[in-house]
Amino acid sequence: MFSVSVRTFVSGIILLLFSVAAKAQTKPPAEAELTTFYDQLNAYRTARYQPLPDLEALQLPSTFSGADLRALHLQDRHIVRVDLVYTAFRLNPTFNQRQLNLSRIRNLAAGVPGLLQDESVTWTLVEQTGCNSPTECQPFFHGFVVYVARHATAATSRADLDSLTRKLRILEKKRPKAAKKSPGKKVACNLPISRFSNRQMARSLRRYYHCSQRDVQLVKFDLTVAADGTIKTVKVLPSARPVCTAELEEAIRRSVAFNSGFPVAGKMFPFSAKGVVRLPIGPLQLLGEADMGFTTFALPDSAARLYRVFLKKKNKQHKNDYCEARITKAGELLAASDTAAVELPLPPDAGVVTRVMQRHPEWSKEVVVTDATGSMFPYTYDLLAWLQLSALEEPKTFVFFNDGNDQPDKDKRVGKTGGFHHVKTDSYEAIKNKLIETMKAGGGGDAPENDAEALLYAQQLAGPDASPDLILIADNYTFPRDAKLLKNTTAQVRIILCGVHDYINPKYLALARKHGFTLHTIEGDIENLSKLLEGETITIQGQQYQVTKDGFKLMQKT
């Protein structure tokens, strides 16, 4: 792919892929159909591809064989996203990347029948720009990254339900009165350890950031870091003067590394960090500790409920900044229980339902429609946590759905899947019991759910003359299989998207624009999408999207 001499090798790959397709005995998509499909794909550029942290990623190199494809059992997996990853570098300027991409997609589709027609799958082209020679590009991944969702079974549903009920018991314990509240027992705490000094990070940043904007300023940034120390997200905050945001974020990502997560009480937690960079980056010999560094660290909400962490500045007893931590009552209860069984890993936006509901106290009469399948466990818990802390003033209708009450996937029919359980009450206990009833009745099975059918069911509950406002709590990564059922809906739907860590699913943006719905994430509200015209580009939470004839395309991280 990098030179004329390699073109023969690429041709061999394509012939091999055609043989894989032939063995699959599946009619390939028509050329016009494939071209139309390709032109609507999400596409963005990045220095080097980083797999999404919250989904299981299966790699299929560009040189995959039929045996490689069969080994992944893709036809038996619930695919939610497919990324086709390649590098921008080429020695031959006449090399046609588009044709090669089309060939690769054609042959993958032939090996996995129905993949192109599955509307719940998000496809993305990812062009890597971080290498400039065959030697540099050799270690970069080339091929497909296929993201799959967990298949809910009776066993996984029981585990989710057990975890939920244990967490609720902790949540429902009576809190001690303020006058009697104990400061908590002191536990071990250390600040996350960076692999590099501030000076080393500044030197690295100078190598990777070459923006022509030279205004003198301090630019703040936020990081989220996994429990193993892996950098998950980098976000440069708005600054007084222009910067090359995308380039700066990538330079920070490449310049920062941690040995581990945030160590508290002998455990490692994911964490967030805030930092600052002094721009422009000066000469290497003049760079010092003040040119780049971290200003604060914080545990995620789920861990902060268990431990109170206090950041301290260095003093006579401590040569560096340090932390102190105390265990909370909830942490003591958790420590006394079987912690290995209690805690499932929580996503960074596990508190999205509470955050959105707190932003919108005016949403008092809406019907709440909630996906209660296994993938939504952290968010159904968050819904109940919000309900317990903010008692309802009047009865409210809740519709929980589980995609068919454990109906086999092969028997599910659009519009006739069912699995609905509803209650109208102002009682927290009644709502909790109805949710548990729904989870016991089924775990969901395949990844795409019957959200649209659930919305229509909720609308029917209000009666034929009503046009209710609905709140849908939905999974960002798994788009409903039955969205076409909403073509004639008159309801105003507010969609709380759960699991928005890297991007907003363009299919939800298209759905909101088409029907006048609104979208809500932990970071903010997305409204008035229906006012956008075809061809317009919009930036939402750091990502660029272009309005197309058929919806939205993910374009580029800003």
GUDRENDO-569591 format. One record per residue (C-alpha): z, y, x. Coordinates in steps of 0.05 Angstrom, whole numbers, padded with zeros to 5 digits, always signed. Each point is the difference from the previous one (the first is absolute). Layout:
REM residues N
ZYX ...
//
This chain:
REM residues 558
+00000+00000+00000 +00010+00045+00059 -00067-00007+00036 -00071-00025-00005 +00019-00064+00036 +00053-00015-00052 -00049+00008-00057 -00021-00073+00008 +00073-00020-00005 +00007+00041-00065 -00062-00033-00028 +00031-00067+00014 +00063+00021-00037 -00041+00021-00061 -00037-00067+00000 +00066-00036+00005 +00026+00040-00060 -00061-00018-00040 +00014-00073+00013 +00070+00009-00026 -00028+00031-00063 -00048-00058-00009 +00056-00050+00005 +00038+00038-00054 -00060-00015-00046 +00010+00067-00034 -00055+00048-00019 +00007+00063+00043 +00003+00068-00036 -00065+00035-00014 -00019+00051+00053 +00001+00058-00048 +00067-00022-00027 +00029-00006+00070 -00027+00068+00021 +00030+00034-00061 +00066-00036+00014 -00001+00022+00074 -00015+00073-00016 +00064+00005-00042 +00046-00029+00053 +00060+00038+00026 -00011+00021+00073 +00041+00033+00053 +00005+00007+00075 +00061-00014+00044 +00012-00005+00075 +00020-00073-00006 +00011-00042-00062 +00072-00015-00020 +00011-00052-00055 +00040+00022-00061 +00073-00020+00009 +00017-00018-00072 -00052-00054-00015 -00018-00066+00031 -00062+00011+00043 -00049-00056+00016 -00049+00014+00057 -00071-00026-00002 -00036+00020+00065 -00073+00021-00003 -00017-00066+00034 +00033-00042-00054 -00025-00069-00013 -00001-00041-00064 +00063-00036+00024 +00035+00067+00012 -00017+00022-00070 +00023-00065-00032 +00065+00001+00039 +00022+00065-00034 -00009-00031-00070 -00022+00068-00026 -00025-00029-00065 +00072-00021-00015 +00032+00066+00022 +00012+00064-00039 -00041+00050+00039 +00018+00073-00011 -00037+00036+00056 -00055-00016+00050 -00010+00044+00062 -00064-00007+00041 +00019+00025+00069 -00048+00019+00057 -00006+00051+00057 -00042+00063+00000 -00022-00009+00073 -00070-00027+00014 -00044+00003+00062 -00065-00005-00040 -00007+00062-00045 -00048-00038-00046 +00052-00053-00016 +00008-00005-00077 +00073-00009-00017 -00014+00005-00075 -00046-00060+00001 +00049-00041+00040 +00056+00018-00049 -00044-00019-00059 -00015-00068+00032 +00074-00013+00013 +00020+00018-00072 -00058-00041-00028 +00022-00062+00037 +00074+00008-00014 -00017+00008-00074 -00042-00063+00003 +00059-00038+00029 +00050+00028-00052 -00036-00001-00067 +00018+00057-00048 +00031+00043+00055 -00048+00059-00010 +00008-00003-00075 +00077+00001+00001 +00017+00071-00022 +00072-00007+00023 -00020-00005+00074 -00004+00064+00041 -00053+00001+00055 +00003+00046+00061 -00045+00012+00060 +00042+00018+00061 -00036+00029+00061 +00041+00000+00064 -00013+00059+00047 +00051-00014+00056 -00046-00034+00050 -00061+00024+00038 -00027-00059+00039 -00011-00076-00010 +00061-00014+00044 +00045+00048-00040 -00025-00025-00067 +00006-00074+00016 +00074-00007-00021 -00012+00040-00064 -00003-00043-00063 -00068-00009-00032 -00007-00035-00067 +00035-00006-00067 +00074+00010-00014 +00015-00032-00067 +00065+00020-00033 +00031-00049-00049 +00057+00005-00048 +00055-00051-00011 -00013-00050-00056 +00059+00000-00047 +00027-00069-00015 +00060-00025-00039 +00038-00004+00066 -00017+00071+00023 +00016+00026-00070 +00069-00032+00003 +00012+00030+00069 -00020+00069-00024 +00044-00006-00062 +00060-00025+00040 -00008+00058+00049 -00007+00050-00056 +00063-00024-00037 +00041+00000+00064 -00022+00070+00017 +00016+00023-00071 +00070-00029+00003 +00011+00042+00063 -00029+00061-00034 +00042-00009-00063 +00067-00005+00035 +00044+00058-00021 -00001+00054+00053 +00068+00023+00025 +00022+00069-00023 -00015+00057+00049 +00074+00011+00014 +00008-00072+00021 -00066-00008+00036 +00010-00030+00069 -00040+00028+00058 -00019-00072+00014 +00011-00045+00060 -00033+00022+00064 -00057-00046+00024 -00043-00002+00062 -00059+00048+00002 -00052+00020+00052 -00059+00047-00006 -00068-00033+00003 -00021-00006+00073 -00066+00030+00020 -00039-00036+00054 -00020+00067+00030 +00035+00064+00018 -00020+00065-00034 -00037+00021+00063 -00039-00066+00002 -00019+00008-00074 -00024+00071+00013 -00042-00024+00059 -00031-00055-00043 -00013+00049-00056 -00038+00045+00048 -00047-00058+00016 -00017-00014-00073 +00001+00068-00033 -00059+00046+00018 -00005+00046-00060 -00035+00066+00011 +00055+00037-00040 +00044+00032+00054 +00050+00040-00042 +00071-00002+00027 +00046-00032-00051 +00050-00055-00014 -00028-00055-00045 +00046-00047-00037 -00016-00072-00016 +00030-00059-00038 -00001-00074+00020 +00017-00063-00037 +00018-00059+00044 +00008-00074-00016 +00063-00040+00016 -00035-00029+00062 -00016+00070+00027 -00073+00001-00022 -00026+00068-00020 -00023-00004-00072 -00020+00070-00019 -00008+00067+00034 -00005+00065-00040 -00009+00069+00030 +00032+00052-00045 -00036+00063-00021 +00003+00053+00055 -00007+00075+00003 -00064-00003+00041 -00058-00050-00001 +00005-00067+00037 -00045-00061+00003 +00046-00040-00046 -00033-00069+00004 -00009+00003+00075 +00072+00023+00010 +00027-00056-00044 -00039-00052+00038 +00023+00030+00067 +00073-00003-00023 -00009-00072-00023 -00026-00019+00069 +00054+00039+00036 +00062-00025-00037 +00031-00069+00004 +00069-00028-00016 +00034-00062+00027 +00027-00019-00068 +00020+00026-00068 +00064+00039-00016 +00059-00043+00022 +00060+00004-00047 +00056-00051-00008 -00037-00052+00041 -00063+00005-00043 -00068+00032+00011 -00026+00047-00054 -00066+00036-00010 +00009+00075+00006 -00033+00068-00004 +00000+00052+00055 -00017+00073+00004 -00027+00032+00063 -00033+00062+00028 -00058+00013+00047 -00012+00065+00038 -00073+00020-00001 -00044+00011+00037 +00015-00057+00048 +00010+00031+00069 -00018-00024+00070 +00030-00067+00019 +00042+00028+00056 +00034+00049-00048 +00015-00048-00058 +00074-00010-00013 +00050-00027-00049 -00010+00057-00049 -00074-00011-00010 +00009-00061-00046 +00060-00035-00029 +00037-00025-00061 +00047+00043-00041 +00030-00050-00048 +00001-00073-00023 +00016-00029-00068 +00008-00067-00034 -00042-00016-00062 +00035+00008-00068 +00014-00074-00007 +00039-00002+00066 +00032+00068-00011 +00034-00029-00061 +00035-00050+00046 +00016+00044+00060 +00015+00074+00010 -00030+00021+00066 +00020+00065+00035 -00042+00028+00056 +00040+00033+00056 -00020+00047+00056 +00016-00016+00072 +00067+00025+00026 +00049-00010+00057 +00011-00073-00020 -00073-00016-00015 -00057+00018+00047 -00052-00008-00055 -00004+00010-00075 +00033-00058-00037 +00017-00025-00069 +00061-00025-00039 -00003-00044-00061 +00047-00023-00055 -00011-00056-00049 +00000+00019-00074 +00030-00038-00058 -00068-00028-00017 -00007-00022+00072 +00067-00036-00001 -00020-00037-00063 -00066-00018+00031 +00033-00024+00064 +00047-00044-00040 -00058-00034-00035 -00056-00044+00027 -00040+00056+00031 -00056-00046+00023 -00014-00017-00073 +00014+00069-00030 -00045+00047+00037 -00075-00003-00005 -00036+00050+00045 -00008+00065-00039 -00063+00043+00007 +00006+00072+00024 -00011+00027-00071 +00050-00046-00034 +00031+00061-00034 -00066+00027-00030 +00020-00012-00073 +00065+00037+00008 -00033+00057+00038 -00056+00010-00051 +00047-00004-00060 +00047+00050+00032 -00060+00047+00010 -00018-00005-00073 +00062+00005-00046 -00048+00023-00055 -00026-00071-00006 +00051-00018-00053 -00041-00031-00056 -00052-00039+00039 -00007-00076-00007 +00011-00033+00068 -00048-00058+00016 +00021-00040+00061 -00032-00054+00042 +00056-00051+00008 -00037-00050+00044 +00025-00022+00068 -00036+00053+00041 +00038+00055-00038 +00071-00025+00013 +00023+00061+00041 -00026+00048-00053 +00029-00035-00061 +00067+00002+00035 -00011+00075+00013 -00015+00011-00074 +00066-00033-00019 +00037+00039+00053 -00028+00065-00029 +00019-00021-00071 +00071-00016+00020 +00010+00067+00033 -00034+00041-00055 +00024-00025-00067 -00053+00006-00055 +00017+00052-00053 -00041-00035-00054 -00036-00067-00010 -00061-00010+00044 -00053-00055-00003 -00011-00044+00061 -00057-00050+00006 +00005-00050+00057 -00058-00046+00015 -00009-00060+00046 -00074-00016-00006 +00001-00058-00048 +00069-00033-00001 -00020-00048+00057 -00067-00015-00032 -00046-00034+00051 -00046+00050+00033 -00062-00038-00022 +00020+00008-00073 +00011+00075+00001 -00049+00041-00041 -00009+00075+00002 +00035+00030-00059 +00033-00066-00020 +00047-00014+00058 +00066+00023-00031 +00068-00007+00032 +00031+00062-00034 +00073+00011-00014 +00025+00065-00030 +00064+00033-00022 +00017+00067-00031 +00070+00021+00018 +00045+00049+00036 +00041-00057+00030 -00006-00015+00074 +00024-00071-00010 -00053-00014-00054 -00055+00027+00046 +00025-00040+00059 +00004-00064-00042 -00071+00010-00026 -00026+00009+00071 +00035-00063+00023 -00028-00037-00061 -00070+00022+00020 +00009-00023+00072 +00027-00067-00022 -00061-00010-00045 -00051+00008+00057 -00012+00027+00069 -00073+00023-00006 -00039-00052+00039 -00062+00035+00027 +00004+00071+00027 -00040+00042-00050 +00041+00011-00063 -00015+00017-00073 +00025+00072+00002 -00052+00026-00049 +00016-00053-00052 +00074+00018+00007 -00015+00074-00011 -00039-00016-00063 +00057-00044-00024 +00049+00058+00011 -00046+00047-00038 -00002-00049-00059 +00076-00001-00001 +00000+00074-00016 -00043-00011-00062 -00072+00014-00019 +00010+00075-00011 +00037+00014+00065 -00030+00021+00066 +00059-00013+00046 +00010+00022+00071 +00008-00060+00045 +00030-00010+00070 -00031-00058+00038 +00037-00025+00061 -00055-00035+00040 -00016-00032+00067 -00046+00045+00042 -00032-00058+00038 -00018-00045-00059 -00045+00035-00050 +00002-00028-00071 -00053-00052-00017 -00008+00029-00070 -00007+00076+00010 -00064+00000-00043 +00044-00011-00061 +00022+00073+00005 -00069+00029-00015 +00021+00026-00069 +00073+00014+00012 +00028+00066-00025 +00068-00007+00034 +00024+00046+00055 +00019-00047+00057 +00043+00020+00059 -00008-00053+00055 +00057-00007+00050 -00034-00034+00060 +00044-00047+00040 -00016-00020+00071 -00038+00063+00021 +00009-00003+00076 -00069+00008+00030 -00045+00026-00055 -00005+00006-00076 -00045-00054-00028 -00065+00037-00016 -00007-00043-00063 +00062+00032-00029 -00028+00069+00017 -00064-00018-00037 +00039-00027-00059 +00041+00064-00004 -00061+00045+00005 -00038-00039-00053 +00056+00001-00052 +00039+00062+00018 +00061-00039+00024 +00048+00026+00053 +00024-00037+00063 +00069+00006+00030 +00025-00023+00069 +00064+00009+00038 -00031+00061+00034 -00029+00037-00060 -00041+00004-00064 -00075-00005-00004 -00029+00035-00061 -00065+00030-00027 -00044-00051+00034 -00048+00003-00059 -00018+00072+00021 -00031-00024+00065 -00076-00003+00005 -00042-00054+00031 -00008+00012+00075 +00065+00039+00007 +00049-00020+00054 +00075+00003-00012 +00058-00011+00048 +00060-00036-00030 +00062-00015+00042 -00038+00003+00065 -00061-00041-00021 -00069+00026-00019 -00036-00028-00061 -00070+00017-00025 -00018-00001-00073 -00059-00046-00011 -00043-00020-00060 +00043-00061-00010 +00069+00026+00020 +00031+00019+00067 -00012-00019+00072 +00054+00000+00053 -00031+00041+00055 +00043+00022+00057 +00072+00012+00019 +00011+00074+00014 
//
